[in-house]
Amino acid sequence: MPEQENEKNSRARSVYREGFALFVEGRLEMAIERYRKALDLDPTLSIAWNGLSMALAKQGELDPAIEAAEKLVELEPDDPLSHTNLSRILMQKGLIPEAEDARARAMALRMKQHD
């Protein structure tokens, strides 16, 4: 069973990389499709949640982008970058107090990492 899980994770990462290449090329719809496929294979692949949130935000699909960013924070609660990403998307949507809260959490985590 663990071998199947490793194979699934490896495939998910490969599909994520395809999505990232498409994102870099500006092919957002296709990138989003690949990120979602990667997450179907491994719903815990946080880097794919990050990519999905960024691609959706870039397209202006802010509600699903926020949902993806919140999932990233759920998976990586101690990572300042996950909170920064959420803050950026919340700011883009005009949810300033929520964005400031996420930014404050990111800053606190950064400070904690440097202690």
DSSP file (Angstrom, degrees, kcal/mol; ACC not computed):
  #  RESIDUE AA STRUCTURE BP1 BP2  ACC     N-H-->O    O-->H-N    N-H-->O    O-->H-N    TCO  KAPPA ALPHA  PHI   PSI    X-CA   Y-CA   Z-CA
    1    1 A M     >        0   0    0      0, 0.0     4,-2.0     0, 0.0     3,-0.3   0.000 360.0 360.0 360.0 -46.8    0.0    0.0    0.0
    2    2 A P  H  >  +     0   0    0      0, 0.0     4,-2.5     0, 0.0     5,-0.2   0.864 360.0  57.0 -58.9 -33.0    2.7    2.6    0.8
    3    3 A E  H  > S+     0   0    0      1,-0.2     4,-2.2     2,-0.2     5,-0.2   0.903 106.1  49.3 -63.2 -40.2    4.3    1.9   -2.6
    4    4 A Q  H  > S+     0   0    0     -3,-0.3     4,-2.4     2,-0.2    -1,-0.2   0.893 110.2  51.4 -63.9 -39.5    1.0    2.8   -4.3
    5    5 A E  H  X S+     0   0    0     -4,-2.0     4,-2.6     2,-0.2    -2,-0.2   0.912 109.8  49.0 -64.5 -42.6    0.9    6.0   -2.2
    6    6 A N  H  X S+     0   0    0     -4,-2.5     4,-2.6     2,-0.2    -2,-0.2   0.905 111.9  49.0 -62.8 -41.2    4.4    6.9   -3.2
    7    7 A E  H  X S+     0   0    0     -4,-2.2     4,-2.4     2,-0.2    -2,-0.2   0.903 111.7  49.3 -64.4 -41.3    3.6    6.3   -6.9
    8    8 A K  H  X S+     0   0    0     -4,-2.4     4,-2.6     2,-0.2    -2,-0.2   0.915 112.7  47.3 -63.8 -44.0    0.4    8.4   -6.5
    9    9 A N  H  X S+     0   0    0     -4,-2.6     4,-2.5     2,-0.2    -2,-0.2   0.900 111.6  50.9 -64.8 -41.0    2.4   11.3   -4.9
   10   10 A S  H  X S+     0   0    0     -4,-2.6     4,-2.0     2,-0.2    -2,-0.2   0.911 112.2  46.5 -63.1 -42.7    5.1   11.0   -7.6
   11   11 A R  H  X S+     0   0    0     -4,-2.4     4,-2.5     2,-0.2    -2,-0.2   0.906 110.9  52.8 -65.4 -41.8    2.4   11.2  -10.3
   12   12 A A  H  X S+     0   0    0     -4,-2.6     4,-2.5     1,-0.2    -2,-0.2   0.910 109.6  48.8 -60.8 -42.5    0.7   14.1   -8.6
   13   13 A R  H  X S+     0   0    0     -4,-2.5     4,-2.4     2,-0.2    -1,-0.2   0.885 110.3  51.5 -65.2 -38.2    4.0   16.0   -8.4
   14   14 A S  H  X S+     0   0    0     -4,-2.0     4,-1.8     2,-0.2    -2,-0.2   0.920 111.4  46.5 -63.7 -44.0    4.7   15.4  -12.1
   15   15 A V  H  X S+     0   0    0     -4,-2.5     4,-2.1     2,-0.2    -2,-0.2   0.889 110.2  54.5 -66.1 -39.0    1.2   16.7  -13.0
   16   16 A Y  H  X S+     0   0    0     -4,-2.5     4,-2.7     1,-0.2    -2,-0.2   0.936 105.9  52.2 -57.7 -46.4    1.8   19.7  -10.7
   17   17 A R  H  X S+     0   0    0     -4,-2.4     4,-2.3     1,-0.2    -1,-0.2   0.876 107.2  52.5 -60.7 -37.5    5.1   20.4  -12.6
   18   18 A E  H  X S+     0   0    0     -4,-1.8     4,-2.0     2,-0.2    -1,-0.2   0.926 110.4  48.9 -60.8 -43.9    3.1   20.3  -15.9
   19   19 A G  H  X S+     0   0    0     -4,-2.1     4,-2.4     1,-0.2    -2,-0.2   0.896 109.2  51.8 -62.4 -41.4    0.7   22.8  -14.4
   20   20 A F  H  X S+     0   0    0     -4,-2.7     4,-2.6     2,-0.2    -1,-0.2   0.915 108.1  51.3 -63.7 -42.5    3.5   25.1  -13.3
   21   21 A A  H  X S+     0   0    0     -4,-2.3     4,-1.6     1,-0.2    -1,-0.2   0.907 111.7  47.8 -60.8 -41.3    5.1   25.1  -16.8
   22   22 A L  H  <>S+     0   0    0     -4,-2.0     5,-2.6     2,-0.2     4,-0.4   0.889 109.9  53.0 -65.9 -39.2    1.7   26.1  -18.2
   23   23 A F  H ><5S+     0   0    0     -4,-2.4     3,-1.5     1,-0.2    -2,-0.2   0.925 107.5  51.0 -60.9 -45.8    1.3   28.8  -15.6
   24   24 A V  H 3<5S+     0   0    0     -4,-2.6    -1,-0.2     1,-0.3    -2,-0.2   0.859 108.6  52.3 -60.8 -35.9    4.6   30.3  -16.5
   25   25 A E  T 3<5S-     0   0    0     -4,-1.6    -1,-0.3    -5,-0.2    -2,-0.2   0.536 118.9-113.6 -76.9  -6.4    3.6   30.3  -20.2
   26   26 A G  T < 5S+     0   0    0     -3,-1.5     2,-1.5    -4,-0.4    -3,-0.2   0.613  75.0 135.6  83.4  12.3    0.4   32.2  -19.2
   27   27 A R     >< +     0   0    0     -5,-2.6     4,-2.2     1,-0.2    -1,-0.2  -0.590  24.1 166.3 -92.5  74.1   -1.9   29.3  -20.1
   28   28 A L  H  >  +     0   0    0     -2,-1.5     4,-3.0     1,-0.2     5,-0.2   0.870  65.0  53.3 -65.9 -43.7   -3.9   29.6  -17.0
   29   29 A E  H  > S+     0   0    0      1,-0.2     4,-2.1     2,-0.2    -1,-0.2   0.933 114.2  43.5 -58.2 -45.8   -7.0   27.5  -17.9
   30   30 A M  H  > S+     0   0    0      2,-0.2     4,-2.1     1,-0.2    -1,-0.2   0.877 112.9  52.5 -68.2 -37.1   -4.7   24.5  -18.7
   31   31 A A  H  X S+     0   0    0     -4,-2.2     4,-2.9     2,-0.2     5,-0.2   0.934 108.8  50.0 -62.3 -45.7   -2.6   25.2  -15.6
   32   32 A I  H  X S+     0   0    0     -4,-3.0     4,-2.5     1,-0.2    -2,-0.2   0.906 109.2  52.4 -59.6 -42.4   -5.7   25.2  -13.4
   33   33 A E  H  X S+     0   0    0     -4,-2.1     4,-2.0    -5,-0.2    -1,-0.2   0.914 111.8  45.6 -59.7 -43.9   -6.8   21.9  -15.0
   34   34 A R  H  X S+     0   0    0     -4,-2.1     4,-2.7     2,-0.2    -2,-0.2   0.907 111.2  51.8 -68.9 -41.7   -3.4   20.3  -14.3
   35   35 A Y  H  X S+     0   0    0     -4,-2.9     4,-2.1     1,-0.2    -2,-0.2   0.924 111.1  48.4 -59.5 -42.9   -3.3   21.6  -10.7
   36   36 A R  H  X S+     0   0    0     -4,-2.5     4,-1.8    -5,-0.2    -1,-0.2   0.889 110.5  51.0 -65.5 -38.1   -6.8   20.2  -10.1
   37   37 A K  H  X S+     0   0    0     -4,-2.0     4,-1.9     2,-0.2    -2,-0.2   0.921 109.0  51.3 -63.8 -43.3   -5.7   16.8  -11.6
   38   38 A A  H  X S+     0   0    0     -4,-2.7     4,-2.3     1,-0.2    -2,-0.2   0.902 110.6  49.1 -59.1 -40.5   -2.6   16.8   -9.3
   39   39 A L  H  < S+     0   0    0     -4,-2.1    -1,-0.2     2,-0.2    -2,-0.2   0.793 105.3  56.9 -73.0 -27.8   -4.9   17.4   -6.3
   40   40 A D  H  < S+     0   0    0     -4,-1.8    -1,-0.2     1,-0.2    -2,-0.2   0.895 112.1  43.6 -63.6 -39.0   -7.3   14.6   -7.4
   41   41 A L  H  < S+     0   0    0     -4,-1.9    -2,-0.2     1,-0.3    -1,-0.2   0.871 137.2   8.7 -73.2 -38.2   -4.2   12.4   -7.2
   42   42 A D    ><  -     0   0    0     -4,-2.3     3,-2.0    -5,-0.2    -1,-0.3  -0.748  60.3-172.7-147.7  93.9   -3.0   13.8   -3.9
   43   43 A P  T 3  S+     0   0    0      0, 0.0    -4,-0.1     0, 0.0    -3,-0.1   0.601  87.4  60.2 -64.9  -9.7   -5.3   16.2   -2.0
   44   44 A T  T 3   +     0   0    0     -5,-0.1     2,-1.6     1,-0.0     3,-0.1   0.341  68.3 117.5 -98.6   6.9   -2.5   16.9    0.5
   45   45 A L    X>  -     0   0    0     -3,-2.0     4,-1.3     1,-0.2     3,-1.2  -0.571  44.7-173.6 -77.6  90.7    0.0   18.3   -2.2
   46   46 A S  H 3> S+     0   0    0     -2,-1.6     4,-2.3     1,-0.3    -1,-0.2   0.822  76.8  61.0 -60.8 -35.1    0.3   21.8   -0.7
   47   47 A I  H 3> S+     0   0    0      1,-0.2     4,-2.4     2,-0.2    -1,-0.3   0.838 103.5  52.2 -63.0 -30.7    2.3   23.1   -3.6
   48   48 A A  H <> S+     0   0    0     -3,-1.2     4,-2.7     2,-0.2    -1,-0.2   0.862 107.0  51.9 -72.8 -35.4   -0.5   22.3   -6.0
   49   49 A W  H  X S+     0   0    0     -4,-1.3     4,-2.5     2,-0.2    -2,-0.2   0.903 110.5  50.0 -63.2 -40.1   -3.0   24.2   -3.7
   50   50 A N  H  X S+     0   0    0     -4,-2.3     4,-2.3     2,-0.2    -2,-0.2   0.953 112.5  45.4 -61.9 -50.0   -0.6   27.2   -3.9
   51   51 A G  H  X S+     0   0    0     -4,-2.4     4,-2.6     1,-0.2     5,-0.2   0.907 113.0  50.8 -60.2 -43.0   -0.4   27.0   -7.7
   52   52 A L  H  X S+     0   0    0     -4,-2.7     4,-2.6     1,-0.2     5,-0.2   0.923 110.4  49.0 -61.6 -44.7   -4.1   26.6   -8.0
   53   53 A S  H  X S+     0   0    0     -4,-2.5     4,-2.2     1,-0.2    -1,-0.2   0.903 113.1  47.3 -63.4 -40.2   -4.8   29.6   -5.8
   54   54 A M  H  X S+     0   0    0     -4,-2.3     4,-2.3     2,-0.2    -2,-0.2   0.915 113.4  47.0 -68.5 -42.6   -2.3   31.8   -7.7
   55   55 A A  H  X S+     0   0    0     -4,-2.6     4,-1.4     2,-0.2     6,-0.2   0.920 113.8  47.8 -66.1 -43.4   -3.7   30.8  -11.1
   56   56 A L  H  <>S+     0   0    0     -4,-2.6     5,-2.5    -5,-0.2     4,-0.5   0.917 112.5  49.3 -63.0 -42.6   -7.3   31.3  -10.1
   57   57 A A  H ><5S+     0   0    0     -4,-2.2     3,-1.2    -5,-0.2    -1,-0.2   0.900 107.3  54.8 -63.2 -40.2   -6.4   34.7   -8.6
   58   58 A K  H 3<5S+     0   0    0     -4,-2.3    -1,-0.2     1,-0.3    -2,-0.2   0.827 108.4  49.4 -63.7 -30.2   -4.6   35.7  -11.7
   59   59 A Q  T 3<5S-     0   0    0     -4,-1.4    -1,-0.3    -3,-0.2    -2,-0.2   0.538 119.7-112.0 -82.9  -7.4   -7.8   35.0  -13.7
   60   60 A G  T < 5S+     0   0    0     -3,-1.2     2,-1.7    -4,-0.5    -3,-0.2   0.577  76.3 135.0  85.7   9.3   -9.8   37.0  -11.3
   61   61 A E     >< +     0   0    0     -5,-2.5     4,-1.6     1,-0.2    -1,-0.2  -0.594  25.4 163.9 -87.7  75.2  -11.6   34.0   -9.9
   62   62 A L  H  >  +     0   0    0     -2,-1.7     4,-2.7     1,-0.2     5,-0.2   0.844  59.5  55.9 -74.3 -37.2  -11.1   35.2   -6.3
   63   63 A D  H  > S+     0   0    0      1,-0.2     4,-2.1     2,-0.2    -1,-0.2   0.960 114.1  39.8 -62.9 -50.0  -13.6   33.1   -4.3
   64   64 A P  H  > S+     0   0    0      0, 0.0     4,-2.3     0, 0.0    -1,-0.2   0.845 114.2  56.1 -66.6 -29.0  -12.2   29.8   -5.5
   65   65 A A  H  X S+     0   0    0     -4,-1.6     4,-2.5     2,-0.2    -2,-0.2   0.914 107.5  48.2 -65.0 -41.7   -8.7   31.3   -5.2
   66   66 A I  H  X S+     0   0    0     -4,-2.7     4,-2.7     2,-0.2     5,-0.2   0.915 110.0  52.3 -63.8 -42.8   -9.4   32.1   -1.6
   67   67 A E  H  X S+     0   0    0     -4,-2.1     4,-1.9     1,-0.2    -2,-0.2   0.918 111.6  46.3 -59.3 -43.7  -10.7   28.6   -0.9
   68   68 A A  H  X S+     0   0    0     -4,-2.3     4,-2.1     2,-0.2    -1,-0.2   0.906 112.8  49.7 -65.7 -41.3   -7.6   27.1   -2.4
   69   69 A A  H  X S+     0   0    0     -4,-2.5     4,-2.2     1,-0.2    -2,-0.2   0.875 109.5  51.9 -65.7 -37.0   -5.4   29.5   -0.4
   70   70 A E  H  X S+     0   0    0     -4,-2.7     4,-2.2     2,-0.2    -1,-0.2   0.876 108.0  51.6 -66.5 -36.6   -7.3   28.6    2.8
   71   71 A K  H  X S+     0   0    0     -4,-1.9     4,-2.2     2,-0.2    -2,-0.2   0.898 108.3  52.3 -64.8 -39.9   -6.7   24.9    2.1
   72   72 A L  H  X S+     0   0    0     -4,-2.1     4,-2.6     2,-0.2    -2,-0.2   0.931 109.5  48.4 -59.9 -46.1   -3.0   25.6    1.7
   73   73 A V  H  < S+     0   0    0     -4,-2.2    -2,-0.2     9,-0.2    -1,-0.2   0.890 109.5  53.6 -61.6 -39.3   -3.0   27.4    5.1
   74   74 A E  H  < S+     0   0    0     -4,-2.2    -1,-0.2     1,-0.2    -2,-0.2   0.899 115.2  40.0 -61.3 -40.9   -4.8   24.4    6.6
   75   75 A L  H  < S+     0   0    0     -4,-2.2    -2,-0.2     1,-0.2    -1,-0.2   0.812 129.7  29.3 -77.7 -31.2   -2.1   22.0    5.2
   76   76 A E    ><  +     0   0    0     -4,-2.6     3,-1.6    -5,-0.2    -1,-0.2  -0.519  68.2 157.1-128.2  62.8    0.8   24.3    6.0
   77   77 A P  T 3  S+     0   0    0      0, 0.0    -1,-0.1     0, 0.0    -3,-0.1   0.738  76.4  49.2 -65.9 -21.8   -0.3   26.4    9.1
   78   78 A D  T 3  S+     0   0    0     -3,-0.1     3,-0.1     4,-0.0    -5,-0.1   0.356  87.0 100.2 -98.1   5.9    3.3   27.1   10.2
   79   79 A D    X>  -     0   0    0     -3,-1.6     4,-1.2    -6,-0.2     3,-0.8  -0.828  59.3-157.3 -95.5 114.3    4.5   28.3    6.7
   80   80 A P  H 3> S+     0   0    0      0, 0.0     4,-2.3     0, 0.0     5,-0.2   0.838  91.4  61.2 -58.1 -32.7    4.5   32.1    6.5
   81   81 A L  H 3> S+     0   0    0      1,-0.2     4,-2.5     2,-0.2     5,-0.2   0.840  98.4  55.8 -66.5 -31.9    4.3   32.0    2.7
   82   82 A S  H <> S+     0   0    0     -3,-0.8     4,-1.9    -6,-0.2    -9,-0.2   0.916 111.3  44.0 -65.5 -40.4    0.9   30.2    2.9
   83   83 A H  H  X S+     0   0    0     -4,-1.2     4,-2.6     2,-0.2    -2,-0.2   0.866 112.0  53.3 -70.3 -36.2   -0.5   33.0    5.0
   84   84 A T  H  X S+     0   0    0     -4,-2.3     4,-2.5     2,-0.2    -2,-0.2   0.916 108.4  50.2 -63.4 -43.1    1.2   35.6    2.7
   85   85 A N  H  X S+     0   0    0     -4,-2.5     4,-2.0     2,-0.2    -2,-0.2   0.930 111.7  47.5 -60.6 -46.5   -0.5   34.0   -0.3
   86   86 A L  H  X S+     0   0    0     -4,-1.9     4,-2.6   -17,-0.2     5,-0.2   0.920 111.2  52.0 -60.8 -43.7   -3.9   34.1    1.4
   87   87 A S  H  X S+     0   0    0     -4,-2.6     4,-2.5     1,-0.2    -2,-0.2   0.915 107.8  51.7 -58.8 -44.9   -3.3   37.7    2.4
   88   88 A R  H  X S+     0   0    0     -4,-2.5     4,-2.1     1,-0.2    -1,-0.2   0.901 112.4  44.7 -60.8 -43.0   -2.5   38.8   -1.2
   89   89 A I  H  X S+     0   0    0     -4,-2.0     4,-1.7     2,-0.2    -1,-0.2   0.901 112.3  51.3 -71.5 -40.3   -5.7   37.2   -2.6
   90   90 A L  H  X>S+     0   0    0     -4,-2.6     5,-2.6     1,-0.2     4,-0.6   0.906 110.6  50.0 -60.5 -40.7   -7.9   38.6    0.2
   91   91 A M  H ><5S+     0   0    0     -4,-2.5     3,-1.2     1,-0.2    -2,-0.2   0.916 106.7  54.6 -62.7 -43.5   -6.4   42.0   -0.5
   92   92 A Q  H 3<5S+     0   0    0     -4,-2.1    -1,-0.2     1,-0.3    -2,-0.2   0.846 108.8  49.0 -59.0 -34.3   -7.1   41.6   -4.3
   93   93 A K  H 3<5S-     0   0    0     -4,-1.7    -1,-0.3    -5,-0.1    -2,-0.2   0.586 119.7-112.2 -81.8 -10.3  -10.8   40.9   -3.4
   94   94 A G  T <<5S+     0   0    0     -3,-1.2     2,-1.6    -4,-0.6    -3,-0.2   0.612  73.5 137.6  89.3  12.6  -10.9   44.0   -1.2
   95   95 A L     >< +     0   0    0     -5,-2.6     4,-2.6     1,-0.2     5,-0.2  -0.571  23.9 167.9 -89.5  72.8  -11.2   42.1    2.1
   96   96 A I  H  >  +     0   0    0     -2,-1.6     4,-2.9     1,-0.2     5,-0.2   0.902  67.1  48.0 -62.1 -50.4   -8.7   44.4    3.9
   97   97 A P  H  > S+     0   0    0      0, 0.0     4,-2.1     0, 0.0    -1,-0.2   0.924 115.9  45.9 -59.1 -42.0   -9.3   43.4    7.5
   98   98 A E  H  > S+     0   0    0      2,-0.2     4,-2.3     1,-0.2    -2,-0.2   0.900 112.8  50.7 -65.2 -40.3   -9.0   39.7    6.7
   99   99 A A  H  X S+     0   0    0     -4,-2.6     4,-2.4     1,-0.2    -1,-0.2   0.907 109.6  50.3 -63.3 -42.2   -6.0   40.3    4.5
  100  100 A E  H  X S+     0   0    0     -4,-2.9     4,-2.5     2,-0.2    -1,-0.2   0.878 108.9  52.2 -65.3 -37.1   -4.3   42.2    7.3
  101  101 A D  H  X S+     0   0    0     -4,-2.1     4,-2.1    -5,-0.2    -2,-0.2   0.935 111.3  46.2 -62.5 -46.2   -5.0   39.4    9.7
  102  102 A A  H  X S+     0   0    0     -4,-2.3     4,-2.2     1,-0.2    -2,-0.2   0.893 112.8  50.5 -64.1 -39.5   -3.4   36.8    7.4
  103  103 A R  H  X S+     0   0    0     -4,-2.4     4,-2.6     2,-0.2    -1,-0.2   0.904 108.5  51.9 -64.6 -41.3   -0.4   39.2    6.9
  104  104 A A  H  X S+     0   0    0     -4,-2.5     4,-2.5     2,-0.2    -2,-0.2   0.894 109.0  50.4 -62.8 -39.9    0.0   39.5   10.6
  105  105 A R  H  X S+     0   0    0     -4,-2.1     4,-2.3     2,-0.2    -1,-0.2   0.913 110.4  50.2 -63.4 -41.8    0.0   35.7   11.0
  106  106 A A  H  X S+     0   0    0     -4,-2.2     4,-2.2     1,-0.2    -2,-0.2   0.927 111.5  47.8 -61.2 -44.9    2.6   35.5    8.3
  107  107 A M  H  X S+     0   0    0     -4,-2.6     4,-2.5     2,-0.2    -2,-0.2   0.910 111.0  50.8 -63.7 -42.7    4.8   38.1   10.0
  108  108 A A  H  X S+     0   0    0     -4,-2.5     4,-2.3     1,-0.2    -1,-0.2   0.902 110.9  49.0 -62.4 -41.1    4.5   36.4   13.4
  109  109 A L  H  X S+     0   0    0     -4,-2.3     4,-2.1     2,-0.2    -1,-0.2   0.890 110.0  51.3 -66.3 -38.7    5.5   33.1   11.9
  110  110 A R  H  X S+     0   0    0     -4,-2.2     4,-1.2     2,-0.2    -2,-0.2   0.928 110.8  48.1 -62.4 -44.3    8.5   34.7   10.2
  111  111 A M  H  < S+     0   0    0     -4,-2.5     3,-0.4     1,-0.2     4,-0.4   0.909 110.5  52.0 -62.0 -42.1    9.6   36.3   13.5
  112  112 A K  H >< S+     0   0    0     -4,-2.3     3,-1.0     1,-0.2    -1,-0.2   0.871 106.2  54.5 -62.4 -38.3    9.2   32.9   15.2
  113  113 A Q  H 3< S+     0   0    0     -4,-2.1    -1,-0.2     1,-0.2    -2,-0.2   0.792 107.5  50.6 -66.4 -27.8   11.4   31.2   12.6
  114  114 A H  T 3<        0   0    0     -4,-1.2    -1,-0.2    -3,-0.4    -2,-0.2   0.437 360.0 360.0 -93.1   0.5   14.2   33.7   13.2
  115  115 A D    <         0   0    0     -3,-1.0    -1,-0.2    -4,-0.4    -2,-0.1   0.473 360.0 360.0 -77.7 360.0   14.2   33.2   17.0
